[in-house]
């Protein structure tokens, strides 16, 4: 089973240091206005989803729901991740295109 193209692309963004992971850090960056796209795992806790979605809608940050926390973590070579923020406009645009195919 091959991974979807966005997974490899997320790994690239991680190596380029164009992302932030972890709920607290992500929300802090959203408030600072440095986030271009949020990837939220579909299996995140309801409370976490609500917090992230509310914050993103307030600050007009686009959010995409993706497979699950394991896929998100593996993509960046880490343990499970529930939320990842892309901080680079170029990476965010390309990621959005890959996810919306």
GUSEVEX-898629 format. One record per atom (N, C-alpha, C): residue in one letter; x, y, z; residue number from 1. Coordinates in steps of 0.05 Angstrom, whole numbers, plus 5000, padded with zeros to 4 digits. Example, Ala and Ser with C-alpha at 12.3 -4.5 7.8 and 13.67 -1.06 7.14 Angstrom:
BEGIN
PT   r   east   north     up     k
PT   a   5264    4886   5156     1
PT   a   5246    4910   5156     1
PT   a   5264    4934   5156     1
PT   s   5257    4955   5142     2
PT   s   5273    4979   5143     2
PT   s   5258    5001   5157     2
END
This chain:
BEGIN
PT   r   east   north     up     k
PT   x   5017    4976   5000     1
PT   x   5000    5000   5000     1
PT   x   5018    5025   5000     1
PT   x   5016    5041   4979     2
PT   x   5033    5065   4978     2
PT   x   5019    5088   4992     2
PT   x   5035    5106   5003     3
PT   x   5023    5128   5017     3
PT   x   5014    5149   4997     3
PT   x   4994    5165   5005     4
PT   x   4985    5187   4988     4
PT   x   5008    5208   4985     4
PT   x   5008    5222   4962     5
PT   x   5030    5241   4957     5
PT   x   5034    5262   4979     5
PT   x   5013    5270   4992     6
PT   x   5015    5291   5013     6
PT   x   5032    5282   5036     6
PT   x   5033    5256   5042     7
PT   x   5049    5246   5064     7
PT   x   5079    5251   5059     7
PT   x   5088    5244   5035     8
PT   x   5116    5249   5029     8
PT   x   5122    5279   5029     8
PT   x   5103    5294   5019     9
PT   x   5107    5323   5018     9
PT   x   5109    5335   5046     9
PT   x   5093    5324   5064    10
PT   x   5095    5334   5092    10
PT   x   5122    5328   5104    10
PT   x   5134    5305   5096    11
PT   x   5161    5298   5105    11
PT   x   5181    5319   5095    11
PT   x   5177    5327   5070    12
PT   x   5194    5348   5058    12
PT   x   5192    5374   5074    12
PT   x   5167    5382   5080    13
PT   x   5163    5406   5095    13
PT   x   5176    5405   5123    13
PT   x   5175    5381   5135    14
PT   x   5188    5377   5161    14
PT   x   5218    5381   5159    14
PT   x   5230    5369   5138    15
PT   x   5259    5371   5135    15
PT   x   5267    5400   5129    15
PT   x   5249    5415   5116    16
PT   x   5254    5443   5110    16
PT   x   5248    5461   5134    16
PT   x   5239    5449   5155    17
PT   x   5231    5463   5180    17
PT   x   5210    5484   5175    17
PT   x   5190    5477   5160    18
PT   x   5168    5495   5153    18
PT   x   5142    5487   5167    18
PT   x   5145    5473   5189    19
PT   x   5121    5465   5204    19
PT   x   5125    5465   5234    19
PT   x   5102    5465   5248    20
PT   x   5102    5465   5277    20
PT   x   5082    5443   5285    20
PT   x   5089    5427   5305    21
PT   x   5071    5406   5314    21
PT   x   5065    5409   5343    21
PT   x   5044    5396   5352    22
PT   x   5036    5397   5380    22
PT   x   5016    5419   5384    22
PT   x   4994    5412   5397    23
PT   x   4971    5430   5400    23
PT   x   4979    5458   5410    23
PT   x   4993    5459   5432    24
PT   x   5000    5485   5445    24
PT   x   5016    5502   5426    24
PT   x   5038    5491   5414    25
PT   x   5055    5506   5396    25
PT   x   5039    5515   5372    25
PT   x   5023    5498   5361    26
PT   x   5007    5504   5337    26
PT   x   4989    5528   5343    26
PT   x   4974    5527   5365    27
PT   x   4956    5548   5372    27
PT   x   4970    5574   5377    27
PT   x   4994    5573   5389    28
PT   x   5010    5597   5393    28
PT   x   5017    5610   5366    28
PT   x   5026    5593   5347    29
PT   x   5033    5603   5321    29
PT   x   5009    5614   5306    29
PT   x   4986    5602   5310    30
PT   x   4961    5612   5297    30
PT   x   4956    5640   5307    30
PT   x   4958    5644   5334    31
PT   x   4954    5670   5345    31
PT   x   4974    5691   5335    31
PT   x   4999    5681   5331    32
PT   x   5019    5699   5320    32
PT   x   5015    5706   5291    32
PT   x   4998    5691   5278    33
PT   x   4992    5696   5249    33
PT   x   5013    5684   5230    33
PT   x   5028    5664   5240    34
PT   x   5049    5653   5222    34
PT   x   5041    5627   5209    34
PT   x   5016    5618   5214    35
PT   x   5007    5592   5203    35
PT   x   4992    5596   5177    35
PT   x   4999    5580   5157    36
PT   x   4985    5582   5131    36
PT   x   4965    5559   5126    36
PT   x   4969    5537   5140    37
PT   x   4951    5514   5137    37
PT   x   4954    5495   5161    37
PT   x   4931    5485   5170    38
PT   x   4931    5466   5192    38
PT   x   4923    5438   5182    38
PT   x   4938    5418   5190    39
PT   x   4930    5390   5184    39
PT   x   4921    5379   5211    39
PT   x   4896    5370   5212    40
PT   x   4884    5360   5237    40
PT   x   4877    5331   5232    40
PT   x   4886    5313   5250    41
PT   x   4880    5285   5246    41
PT   x   4850    5280   5252    41
PT   x   4838    5263   5236    42
PT   x   4809    5257   5238    42
PT   x   4803    5243   5264    42
PT   x   4823    5231   5276    43
PT   x   4818    5216   5302    43
PT   x   4826    5233   5326    43
PT   x   4829    5259   5323    44
PT   x   4835    5276   5346    44
PT   x   4811    5276   5365    44
PT   x   4817    5281   5390    45
PT   x   4795    5283   5410    45
PT   x   4776    5306   5402    45
PT   x   4751    5303   5408    46
PT   x   4731    5323   5400    46
PT   x   4738    5351   5412    46
PT   x   4748    5351   5437    47
PT   x   4755    5376   5450    47
PT   x   4778    5389   5435    47
PT   x   4798    5374   5427    48
PT   x   4820    5384   5412    48
PT   x   4811    5395   5385    48
PT   x   4795    5379   5371    49
PT   x   4785    5388   5345    49
PT   x   4770    5415   5347    49
PT   x   4753    5417   5367    50
PT   x   4737    5441   5371    50
PT   x   4756    5465   5377    50
PT   x   4775    5461   5394    51
PT   x   4794    5482   5401    51
PT   x   4809    5492   5376    51
PT   x   4820    5473   5361    52
PT   x   4835    5480   5338    52
PT   x   4817    5493   5316    52
PT   x   4794    5481   5311    53
PT   x   4776    5492   5290    53
PT   x   4766    5520   5298    53
PT   x   4759    5524   5323    54
PT   x   4750    5550   5332    54
PT   x   4772    5571   5328    54
PT   x   4796    5565   5337    55
PT   x   4818    5583   5334    55
PT   x   4824    5589   5305    55
PT   x   4824    5569   5288    56
PT   x   4830    5572   5260    56
PT   x   4808    5589   5246    56
PT   x   4783    5584   5254    57
PT   x   4762    5600   5240    57
PT   x   4764    5629   5249    57
PT   x   4771    5634   5274    58
PT   x   4774    5661   5284    58
PT   x   4797    5676   5269    58
PT   x   4819    5662   5265    59
PT   x   4843    5674   5252    59
PT   x   4844    5669   5222    59
PT   x   4822    5658   5211    60
PT   x   4821    5652   5182    60
PT   x   4844    5635   5172    60
PT   x   4850    5614   5187    61
PT   x   4870    5595   5178    61
PT   x   4856    5570   5167    61
PT   x   4863    5562   5142    62
PT   x   4850    5538   5131    62
PT   x   4858    5513   5145    62
PT   x   4839    5494   5148    63
PT   x   4844    5469   5161    63
PT   x   4837    5446   5142    63
PT   x   4853    5425   5142    64
PT   x   4846    5401   5127    64
PT   x   4847    5378   5146    64
PT   x   4826    5362   5146    65
PT   x   4825    5337   5162    65
PT   x   4840    5316   5146    65
PT   x   4858    5302   5160    66
PT   x   4873    5281   5147    66
PT   x   4870    5255   5162    66
PT   x   4878    5233   5149    67
PT   x   4874    5206   5159    67
PT   x   4873    5202   5189    67
PT   x   4896    5199   5201    68
PT   x   4897    5193   5230    68
PT   x   4924    5202   5241    68
PT   x   4926    5202   5267    69
PT   x   4949    5212   5281    69
PT   x   4975    5196   5275    69
PT   x   4972    5171   5269    70
PT   x   4995    5155   5263    70
PT   x   5007    5163   5236    70
PT   x   4990    5167   5216    71
PT   x   4999    5176   5190    71
PT   x   5013    5203   5192    71
PT   x   5001    5221   5207    72
PT   x   5013    5248   5210    72
PT   x   5041    5246   5223    72
PT   x   5043    5230   5244    73
PT   x   5069    5227   5258    73
PT   x   5090    5214   5240    73
PT   x   5082    5192   5227    74
PT   x   5101    5178   5209    74
PT   x   5111    5196   5187    74
PT   x   5094    5213   5176    75
PT   x   5101    5231   5154    75
PT   x   5125    5249   5162    75
PT   x   5126    5256   5187    76
PT   x   5148    5274   5195    76
PT   x   5169    5260   5213    76
PT   x   5167    5233   5213    77
PT   x   5187    5217   5227    77
PT   x   5185    5219   5257    77
PT   x   5161    5224   5267    78
PT   x   5158    5226   5296    78
PT   x   5136    5207   5305    78
PT   x   5131    5207   5331    79
PT   x   5110    5191   5342    79
PT   x   5083    5203   5332    79
PT   x   5061    5193   5342    80
PT   x   5035    5203   5333    80
PT   x   5032    5233   5337    80
PT   x   5020    5246   5317    81
PT   x   5015    5275   5319    81
PT   x   4986    5279   5312    81
PT   x   4973    5297   5327    82
PT   x   4945    5302   5322    82
PT   x   4941    5327   5305    82
PT   x   4959    5347   5309    83
PT   x   4956    5372   5293    83
PT   x   4984    5381   5284    83
PT   x   4985    5390   5259    84
PT   x   5010    5400   5248    84
PT   x   5003    5426   5233    84
PT   x   5019    5446   5237    85
PT   x   5015    5472   5223    85
PT   x   5038    5477   5203    85
PT   x   5030    5483   5179    86
PT   x   5050    5491   5159    86
PT   x   5053    5522   5160    86
PT   x   5078    5531   5161    87
PT   x   5083    5559   5165    87
PT   x   5092    5573   5140    87
PT   x   5095    5558   5119    88
PT   x   5105    5570   5094    88
PT   x   5083    5570   5073    88
PT   x   5079    5593   5060    89
PT   x   5058    5597   5040    89
PT   x   5060    5577   5017    89
PT   x   5084    5573   5007    90
PT   x   5088    5555   4984    90
PT   x   5081    5526   4991    90
PT   x   5091    5517   5014    91
PT   x   5085    5490   5023    91
PT   x   5055    5487   5028    91
PT   x   5043    5507   5040    92
PT   x   5014    5506   5046    92
PT   x   4997    5504   5021    92
PT   x   5005    5520   5000    93
PT   x   4990    5519   4975    93
PT   x   4992    5491   4962    93
PT   x   5016    5481   4961    94
PT   x   5021    5455   4948    94
PT   x   5007    5432   4964    94
PT   x   5008    5434   4991    95
PT   x   4995    5414   5007    95
PT   x   4965    5415   5003    95
PT   x   4953    5438   5002    96
PT   x   4925    5441   4997    96
PT   x   4917    5429   4970    96
PT   x   4934    5434   4950    97
PT   x   4929    5422   4923    97
PT   x   4930    5392   4925    97
PT   x   4949    5381   4938    98
PT   x   4952    5352   4941    98
PT   x   4928    5340   4956    98
PT   x   4919    5353   4977    99
PT   x   4897    5342   4993    99
PT   x   4870    5345   4979    99
PT   x   4868    5365   4962   100
PT   x   4842    5370   4949   100
PT   x   4838    5356   4923   100
PT   x   4858    5340   4915   101
PT   x   4856    5326   4889   101
PT   x   4832    5307   4888   101
END
